[in-house]
Amino acid sequence: MNILYFDCFAGVSGDMILGALIDSGLDFDLLKNELEKLALPGYSLSAEKAVKKGITGTAFRVKVSNCGHARHYRDIITMINSSELDPEVKHNACSIFTLLGHAESRVHGTDIDSVHFHEVGAVDSIIDICGAAIGLKAAGVARVYCSAVNTGSGTVKTEHGTLPVPAPATTLLLEGMTAYSTGTMAELATPTGTAILKHYCGKSSSMPAMNINTSGYGAGSRDLEFPNMLRVFRGCINNEAAAGEQIIELETNIDDMNPEIFSRLFDSLYAIGALDVAVIPAFMKKNRPGHILKILTSGENREPLMAEIFRETTSSGIRFRQVQRVVLERNIIEVNTEFGMVRVKVHKYEGETVTVSPEYEDCLRQAVKNNVAVKTVFNAAIACSYRGF
């Protein structure tokens, strides 16, 4: 199973994450081309080598020439969803902004749709978050881990005034994770960087036993008594059984709700952090047709998900239990069929390919372009995939 591990010994920020990904192999041109799909004006990107305390890494920077108007949570989500970014990238980027939105709404005591993003709504933060989603998808890893986060200490100046470090929103995002400070008087962990880790990692952990394929350093902007760097390791765990993890299963019976509500419910549950959501038809008491709602999630998202279920549905009670799962190694490859390029998900168990699954949207696009059935493109993509093994 391919994995990635962030070592946050000097904190974390969005630009440090992208710098580390580029330093460990992410194609900078690919990143720039994908970000252009946002159609976001007024910025330029750079990725240059930088040295911090004798260690060489990559400094990723966003130069903003036109910030434009202020943005709210819903403005940002609409912009991302209306772009031409990959659906998986859109989902992850929106989920990260939703985490930020919930944190900001808790800090300011307001509804998430009323949250006015300052730093978060700026162009560079949109680039950092969408760029991280692009970079981690391109890395083709099944799991992302991170160390405890060095937050720094002291105070930081914001549009709300001088605030303690870590900033209030960062503090909320660190709930369920491990944080510490070495006493450095600086903000080392930003809300944007912390939200990215929260979404992909969920919690802090020690570095798992892995075969390291490559590593890299993302340079921050500060000169400290230690390297202001974020270190990343990319590699693999050979034994897929070692990928077993404990997760939470939520379950509730619903027999008196308009089923149209499930559409919005699915979106909000995934945005909060659900790993999987399923609705199963069933007969309830008094032989009434109803539904069983099942959700898989990591432990730290249990309470927010339960709150959302109670808020959006007619459920009066939720069951939950701890379960284990084993996740197959997953990679995405591109195959050139006679109809055009199609992305294919490849799942492996202990190094053996067990399933290949062409991306439906790619198959549909090529089917329309070539005036053939979708299943014809689908079968061609599967055949090309197996010829490549």
VEXTI-996205 format. One record per residue (C-alpha): residue in three letters; x, y, z. Coordinates in steps of 0.1 Angstrom, whole numbers, plus 5000, padded with zeros to 4 digits. Each point is the difference from the previous one (the first is absolute). Layout:
VEXTI-996205
  rest     x     y     z
   ala     X     Y     Z
...
end
This chain:
VEXTI-996205
  rest     x     y     z
   met  5000  5000  5000
   asn  5014  5034  4990
   ile  5000  5025  5028
   leu  5013  5035  5008
   tyr  5012  5014  5033
   phe  5003  5036  5010
   asp  5026  5008  5027
   cys  4988  5033  5016
   phe  5031  5008  5022
   ala  4998  5037  4989
   gly  4963  5003  4997
   val  4979  4999  4968
   ser  4985  5024  4975
   gly  4985  4997  4966
   asp  5031  5012  4981
   met  5022  4977  5020
   ile  4978  4970  4991
   leu  5002  5008  4963
   gly  5037  5007  5002
   ala  5006  4966  5016
   leu  4979  4982  4974
   ile  5018  5018  4971
   asp  5034  4992  5017
   ser  4991  4963  5002
   gly  4989  4997  4964
   leu  4968  5019  4992
   asp  5002  5015  4965
   phe  4998  5038  5004
   asp  4987  5004  4965
   leu  4972  4975  5006
   leu  4991  5019  5031
   lys  4999  5033  4982
   asn  4979  4986  4971
   glu  4975  4985  5024
   leu  4996  5031  5021
   glu  4993  5020  4968
   lys  4967  4981  4999
   leu  4988  5021  5029
   ala  4999  5030  4976
   leu  5013  5021  5030
   pro  5016  5033  4988
   gly  5027  5021  5017
   tyr  5028  4976  5011
   ser  5032  4984  4989
   leu  5019  4970  5014
   ser  5036  4992  5007
   ala  5019  4970  5013
   glu  5036  5006  5007
   lys  5027  4982  5020
   ala  5006  5015  5035
   val  5025  4992  5027
   lys  4990  5001  5037
   lys  5028  4993  5026
   gly  5019  4980  4974
   ile  4971  4979  4987
   thr  4988  5005  4964
   gly  4963  4999  4992
   thr  4974  5016  4977
   ala  4984  5033  5008
   phe  4965  5002  4984
   arg  4987  5035  4998
   val  4968  5017  4988
   lys  5004  5036  4988
   val  4966  5018  5000
   ser  4995  5030  4978
   asn  4962  5004  5004
   cys  4982  4986  5030
   gly  4966  5010  4986
   his  4969  5002  5023
   ala  4996  4984  5034
   arg  4988  4964  4999
   his  4977  4980  5022
   tyr  4999  4962  5005
   arg  4972  4995  4975
   asp  5019  5021  4974
   ile  5030  4978  5002
   ile  4981  4968  4999
   thr  4981  5012  4969
   met  5032  5011  4983
   ile  5017  4966  5005
   asn  4969  4979  4990
   ser  4995  5021  4968
   ser  5036  4995  4989
   glu  5014  4973  4977
   leu  5020  4984  5028
   asp  4999  4962  5004
   pro  4969  4989  5021
   glu  5022  4984  5026
   val  5021  5032  5003
   lys  4968  5021  5003
   his  4986  4978  5028
   asn  5032  5001  5020
   ala  5005  5038  4996
   cys  4964  5007  5010
   ser  5003  4977  5030
   ile  5031  5019  5012
   phe  4982  5033  4996
   thr  4971  4986  5019
   leu  5022  4990  5029
   leu  5014  5036  5000
   gly  4964  5014  4998
   his  4988  4980  5030
   ala  5031  5010  5020
   glu  4995  5037  4991
   ser  4962  4998  5008
   arg  5008  4985  5034
   val  5025  5027  5008
   his  4977  5029  4990
   gly  4967  4984  5011
   thr  4983  5002  4966
   asp  4986  4978  4973
   ile  5025  4985  4975
   asp  4983  5018  4971
   ser  5005  5033  5018
   val  5037  4995  5006
   his  5021  5027  4983
   phe  5033  4986  4991
   his  5030  5023  5003
   glu  5033  4982  4995
   val  4982  4968  4990
   gly  4980  5018  4973
   ala  5031  5015  4985
   val  5013  4987  4966
   asp  5031  4984  5015
   ser  4980  4979  5024
   ile  4977  4988  4972
   ile  5030  4991  4980
   asp  5016  4982  5030
   ile  4970  4979  5007
   cys  4991  4991  4964
   gly  5037  4994  4993
   ala  5003  4976  5029
   ala  4970  4981  4988
   ile  5015  4998  4965
   gly  5035  4990  5013
   leu  4988  4973  5023
   lys  4978  4985  4973
   ala  5029  5000  4976
   ala  5021  4983  5026
   gly  4977  4970  4998
   val  5002  4991  5037
   ala  4974  4980  5018
   arg  5007  5015  5034
   val  5014  5033  5014
   tyr  5015  5002  5035
   cys  5015  5028  5020
   ser  5021  5005  5031
   ala  4991  5022  5030
   val  4999  5036  4989
   asn  5024  5027  5014
   thr  4977  5030  5003
   gly  5024  5026  5012
   ser  4990  5025  5027
   gly  4995  5036  5008
   thr  4975  5022  4981
   val  4990  5007  4964
   lys  4985  5031  4984
   thr  4968  4995  4981
   glu  4971  5021  4987
   his  4982  4992  5033
   gly  5030  5013  5020
   thr  5029  4984  5018
   leu  4991  4963  5008
   pro  5019  4973  5019
   val  5019  4972  4981
   pro  4987  4977  4989
   ala  4972  5021  4986
   pro  4965  4992  5012
   ala  4990  4983  4967
   thr  5032  4980  5000
   thr  4994  4989  5035
   leu  4966  4986  4991
   leu  5013  4982  4969
   leu  5027  4984  5022
   glu  4973  4983  5022
   gly  5006  4962  4998
   met  5036  5006  4988
   thr  5033  5003  5020
   ala  5015  5035  5003
   tyr  5030  5014  5019
   ser  5023  5031  5002
   thr  5037  5003  5004
   gly  4996  5036  5011
   thr  5008  5016  4966
   met  4982  5034  5000
   ala  4983  4997  4966
   glu  4969  4986  4984
   leu  5013  4967  4985
   ala  4967  4983  4994
   thr  4975  5019  4978
   pro  4963  4993  4997
   thr  5003  4991  4964
   gly  5029  4975  5005
   thr  4983  4985  5031
   ala  4967  4996  4981
   ile  5017  4981  4972
   leu  5016  4976  5025
   lys  4968  4996  5019
   his  4981  4990  4968
   tyr  5026  4975  4987
   cys  5015  4986  5033
   gly  4972  5005  5026
   lys  5025  4995  5028
   ser  5037  5001  5008
   ser  5020  4968  5001
   ser  5036  4988  5001
   met  5016  4992  4967
   pro  4988  4965  4989
   ala  5025  4973  4989
   met  5004  5006  4963
   asn  5023  4997  4971
   ile  5010  5036  4991
   asn  5000  5007  4963
   thr  5006  5037  5001
   ser  5000  5029  5025
   gly  4999  5038  4998
   tyr  5000  5033  5019
   gly  4976  5029  4996
   ala  5015  5033  5011
   gly  4981  5025  5021
   ser  5006  5037  5000
   arg  5016  5004  5035
   asp  5036  4999  5011
   leu  5000  4981  5033
   glu  5024  4983  5023
   phe  4992  4968  4981
   pro  4991  4993  4964
   asn  4966  5015  4992
   met  4992  4970  4979
   leu  4972  4974  4996
   arg  5014  4966  4992
   val  4981  4974  4980
   phe  5007  4963  4995
   arg  4984  4980  4971
   gly  5002  4962  5000
   cys  4980  4968  5005
   ile  4989  4975  5026
   asn  5005  4966  4985
   asn  4975  4980  5022
   glu  4965  5013  4992
   ala  4988  4983  5032
   ala  5020  5027  5019
   ala  4977  5025  4984
   gly  4972  4988  5022
   glu  4985  5029  5019
   gln  4972  5006  5026
   ile  4972  5022  4989
   ile  4965  5009  5012
   glu  4967  4988  4985
   leu  4969  5021  5006
   glu  4966  4986  4992
   thr  4964  5013  5004
   asn  4965  4990  4988
   ile  4979  5026  4981
   asp  4964  4993  4990
   asp  4983  5034  4999
   met  5022  5023  4980
   asn  4997  5014  4965
   pro  5027  4980  4981
   glu  5010  5031  4979
   ile  5018  5012  5031
   phe  5025  4972  4997
   ser  5017  5018  4971
   arg  5010  5030  5021
   leu  5008  4977  5030
   phe  5025  4980  4980
   asp  5019  5032  4990
   ser  5001  5014  5035
   leu  5011  4967  5016
   tyr  5029  4996  4975
   ala  5010  5036  5006
   ile  5002  4995  5037
   gly  5022  4969  4995
   ala  4980  4969  4994
   leu  5020  4973  4983
   asp  4970  4982  4986
   val  4962  5006  5001
   ala  4973  4974  4990
   val  4962  4999  5001
   ile  4984  4965  5001
   pro  4963  4995  4994
   ala  4982  4982  5028
   phe  4966  4993  5016
   met  4996  5017  5034
   lys  4974  4996  5028
   lys  4964  4998  4989
   asn  5013  4987  4967
   arg  5009  5035  4988
   pro  5027  5003  4973
   gly  5030  5019  5011
   his  5038  5003  4998
   ile  5030  4990  5020
   leu  5027  5027  4999
   lys  5035  4986  5005
   ile  5031  5022  5002
   leu  5037  4991  5004
   thr  5023  5026  5016
   ser  5031  5005  5021
   gly  4995  5005  5037
   glu  5005  5037  5002
   asn  4971  5007  4975
   arg  4974  4980  5019
   glu  4984  5029  5019
   pro  4998  5024  4971
   leu  4985  4973  4978
   met  4974  4991  5027
   ala  4991  5036  5004
   glu  4995  5004  4962
   ile  4978  4969  4999
   phe  4978  5013  5028
   arg  4998  5034  4984
   glu  4991  4989  4965
   thr  4980  4968  5005
   thr  4970  4988  5020
   ser  5022  4975  5019
   ser  4995  4998  5038
   gly  5029  4978  5008
   ile  5034  4988  4985
   arg  5019  4968  5006
   phe  5038  5000  4998
   arg  5027  4973  5003
   gln  5037  4997  4994
   val  5009  4978  4970
   gln  5031  4991  4981
   arg  5008  5002  4963
   val  5028  4991  4977
   val  5005  5024  4971
   leu  5015  4987  4967
   glu  5029  5019  4984
   arg  4985  5024  4974
   asn  5017  5017  4971
   ile  4986  5019  4970
   ile  5016  4994  4966
   glu  4992  5015  4966
   val  4995  4976  4970
   asn  4998  5010  4964
   thr  4971  4981  4984
   glu  4990  5002  4963
   phe  4974  5026  5011
   gly  5024  5022  5021
   met  5015  5003  5034
   val  4981  4985  5030
   arg  5011  5000  5036
   val  4997  4966  5018
   lys  5000  4992  5037
   val  5023  4970  5008
   his  4995  4981  5033
   lys  5027  4976  5012
   tyr  5002  4976  5029
   glu  5035  4989  5011
   gly  5014  5012  4967
   glu  4974  4982  4978
   thr  4976  5019  4979
   val  4965  4989  5010
   thr  4977  5026  4983
   val  5002  5027  4974
   ser  4972  5026  4997
   pro  4999  5026  4972
   glu  4988  5035  5010
   tyr  4964  5003  4988
   glu  5003  5037  4991
   asp  5030  4993  4977
   cys  4982  4971  4983
   leu  4969  5021  4995
   arg  5020  5029  4985
   gln  5018  4977  4976
   ala  4967  4982  4991
   val  4983  5032  4991
   lys  5030  5013  4981
   asn  5003  4967  4979
   asn  4962  4993  4998
   val  5003  4965  5016
   ala  4985  4984  5031
   val  5015  5008  5034
   lys  5005  4963  5007
   thr  5021  4997  4968
   val  5024  5026  5013
   phe  4998  4984  5035
   asn  5010  4966  4987
   ala  5028  5015  4978
   ala  5015  5017  5031
   ile  4999  4968  5020
   ala  5018  4981  4972
   cys  5027  5027  4997
   ser  5005  5000  5037
   tyr  5007  4963  5002
   arg  5024  5002  4970
   gly  5021  5025  5020
   phe  5006  4976  5029
end
